[in-house]
C-alpha cells in the first residue's frame, strides 16, 4: 500500500482557511479508518511565498494530492467530503450511474 500525500495550501489564518484545515482533518480521519497511510502538510503561502510560486498556486485554500498519481488539485474549503474524495481519485462515484456493467 502506498502513502497518500496531501498538501493543503492556505493564505493566512482566515475563517475559510481554518474551515479547510478542519475539513482536511475530517477527510484524513476517514482515510485512516479505511487503513490508508497518510502524509499531510498544511502550508501558509503568506509565510512561505516561494511555495506559491513553486506549486503555481493562484487561489487558496488549495488541496493537492501528490501521491498516488495522478496529481489532483481542489480549490475551496473542502466542505463536500465525498466530492473531494472523488475529485482526488480516492473513491469512485458509485451513485453516478456512469459505471460500466
C-alpha positions in Angstrom: 0.0 0.0 0.0 1.4 3.4 -0.9 1.2 6.6 1.2 -1.3 9.2 0.2 0.4 12.6 0.2 -1.9 15.6 0.6 -0.8 19.2 0.8 -3.1 22.0 1.8 -2.1 25.5 0.9 -3.8 28.4 2.8 -3.2 32.2 2.6 -3.3 33.3 6.3 -5.4 32.1 9.2 -8.7 33.2 7.8 -12.1 31.6 8.6 -12.1 29.8 5.3 -8.5 28.5 5.9 -9.5 27.3 9.3 -12.6 25.5 7.9 -10.4 23.9 5.2 -8.0 22.6 7.9 -10.9 21.2 9.9 -12.3 19.5 6.8 -9.0 18.1 5.8 -8.6 16.5 9.3 -12.1 15.0 8.8 -11.1 13.6 5.4 -7.9 12.3 6.9 -9.7 10.6 9.7 -12.0 8.8 7.2 -9.0 7.7 5.1 -7.2 6.4 8.2 -10.2 4.4 9.3 -10.0 2.7 5.9 -6.4 1.8 6.7 -4.8 4.3 4.4 -1.3 5.6 5.3 -1.2 9.5 5.1 1.3 12.2 4.8 -0.4 15.5 5.3 1.1 19.0 5.3 -0.6 22.4 5.8 1.4 25.3 4.3 0.7 29.0 4.6 1.8 30.7 1.4 1.9 34.1 3.2 4.6 32.7 5.5 6.4 30.8 2.7 5.6 32.7 -0.6 8.1 30.6 -2.6 5.8 27.7 -2.2 3.0 29.5 -4.0 5.4 30.2 -6.9 6.8 26.7 -6.9 3.4 25.0 -6.9 1.8 27.7 -9.2 -0.9 28.4 -6.6 -3.3 31.1 -7.8 -6.1 30.5 -5.2 -6.3 29.3 -1.7 -7.2 27.2 0.1 -5.9 24.6 -2.3 -5.6 20.9 -1.7 -3.1 19.0 -3.8 -2.9 15.2 -3.8 0.7 14.5 -4.7 0.6 10.7 -4.4 -0.6 8.3 -5.6 -0.5 9.6 -9.2 -2.1 11.4 -10.9 -1.7 14.7 -9.1 -5.1 16.3 -8.4 -6.0 19.8 -7.2 -9.1 21.0 -5.4 -9.7 24.7 -4.5 -12.1 25.6 -1.7 -12.8 24.9 2.0 -13.2 21.1 1.4 -16.7 21.1 2.8 -18.1 18.4 0.5 -16.1 15.4 1.7 -17.5 12.8 -0.7 -16.9 15.1 -3.7 -13.4 15.9 -2.5 -12.6 12.2 -2.2 -14.0 11.6 -5.7 -12.2 14.6 -7.1 -8.8 13.5 -5.9 -9.4 9.9 -7.1 -9.5 8.3 -3.6 -13.0 6.9 -4.1 -15.2 6.2 -7.1 -18.5 7.8 -7.7 -20.9 4.8 -7.1 -24.1 6.8 -7.4 -23.4 8.5 -10.8 -24.9 5.7 -12.9 -22.0 6.0 -15.3 -20.4 2.7 -14.4 -20.0 0.0 -16.9 -21.9 -3.2 -16.5 
